Every structure is written in structure tokens, then in C-alpha cells.
Amino acid sequence: MAMRQEQFDGLVQRLENFARQQPGIYKLRVGLLAVLGYAYIFLVLAVLLAVVALVVLIVIYSLDVLPLI
């Protein structure tokens, strides 16, 4: 669902007011969102590395089982 310009402007206005009224909490929320973003990236990388390691192990063990011709 796309956001219209009026909705976006309203959201920005609300967040600016919140940041002005409670700057500490706003900074904490922004920091937590940044940490969450980095955690997601590292989780995806860890899953990809695990898949690659699993494929490598499967190849290594399949070469041990199958004789080379």
C-alpha cells in the first residue's frame, strides 16, 4: 500500500513533534531501529554462511562415499 504525500507529511510532523518533546526517547527508538536493522543483516549473512558450509560438507562427504573414476 503506497503512502500519499499528505500521509507522509503527517507522519513526519508527528515524529518531529515527538523528537522535540522527548529527544531522549526518540534517540533511543532510532538507535534501537538501527540495531534491529544491523541484526537482520547479520542474521541473513549467518544463514547464508550456514547454507554454504552445509553445501561444502555435503560435497566433501559425498566425495568420500563415492569413489573417483
ZAMARVEX-232654 format. One line per field, with one value per residue (C-alpha): x, y, z; residue number from 1. Coordinates in nm, 4 decimals, decimal comma. Layout:
x = [X:...]
y = [Y:...]
z = [Z:...]
pos = [NUM:...]
This chain:
x = [0,0000:0,1570:0,1625:0,0232:0,2151:-0,0341:0,0094:0,3868:0,3814:0,1585:0,3901:0,6947:0,5149:0,4192:0,7732:0,9250:0,6917:0,7773:1,1506:1,1148:0,9118:1,1093:1,4511:1,5997:1,3271:1,3339:1,7104:1,6653:1,3976:1,6115:1,9115:1,7084:1,5804:1,9391:2,0448:1,7488:1,8499:2,2077:2,0873:1,8727:2,1676:2,3947:2,1235:2,0831:2,4614:2,4834:2,2101:2,3829:2,7164:2,5497:2,3938:2,7291:2,9008:2,6319:2,6759:3,0536:3,0142:2,7726:3,0184:3,3114:3,1246:2,9787:3,3318:3,4365:3,1454:3,1684:3,4912:3,6588:3,6716]
y = [0,0000:0,3257:0,6267:0,9519:1,2765:1,4030:1,0871:1,1136:1,4805:1,3971:1,1187:1,3449:1,6165:1,3737:1,2373:1,5853:1,6847:1,3700:1,4292:1,7860:1,6888:1,3786:1,3817:1,1092:0,8576:0,9487:0,8887:0,5588:0,4482:0,5465:0,3660:0,0517:0,0548:0,0839:-0,2114:-0,4116:-0,3359:-0,4484:-0,7595:-0,8512:-0,8093:-1,0229:-1,2875:-1,3135:-1,3379:-1,6076:-1,8118:-1,7785:-1,8847:-2,1824:-2,2875:-2,2563:-2,4567:-2,7235:-2,7487:-2,7763:-3,0510:-3,2402:-3,2199:-3,3311:-3,6276:-3,7292:-3,7428:-3,9736:-4,2085:-4,2138:-4,3475:-4,1245:-4,2721]
z = [0,0000:-0,1097:0,1169:-0,0183:0,0260:0,2869:0,4928:0,4709:0,5738:0,8703:0,9797:0,9563:1,1527:1,4305:1,4532:1,4568:1,7407:1,9317:1,8805:2,0048:2,3117:2,4138:2,2463:2,4666:2,3932:2,0239:2,0059:2,1870:1,9385:1,6407:1,7911:1,8553:1,4979:1,3738:1,5925:1,4642:1,1052:1,1648:1,3486:1,0484:0,8115:1,0309:1,0683:0,6910:0,6489:0,9171:0,7486:0,4105:0,5591:0,7263:0,3949:0,2169:0,4929:0,4683:0,0911:0,1315:0,3919:0,1687:-0,1209:0,0957:0,2429:-0,0915:-0,2365:0,0495:-0,0193:-0,3995:-0,5496:-0,8013:-1,1526]
pos = [1:2:3:4:5:6:7:8:9:10:11:12:13:14:15:16:17:18:19:20:21:22:23:24:25:26:27:28:29:30:31:32:33:34:35:36:37:38:39:40:41:42:43:44:45:46:47:48:49:50:51:52:53:54:55:56:57:58:59:60:61:62:63:64:65:66:67:68:69]
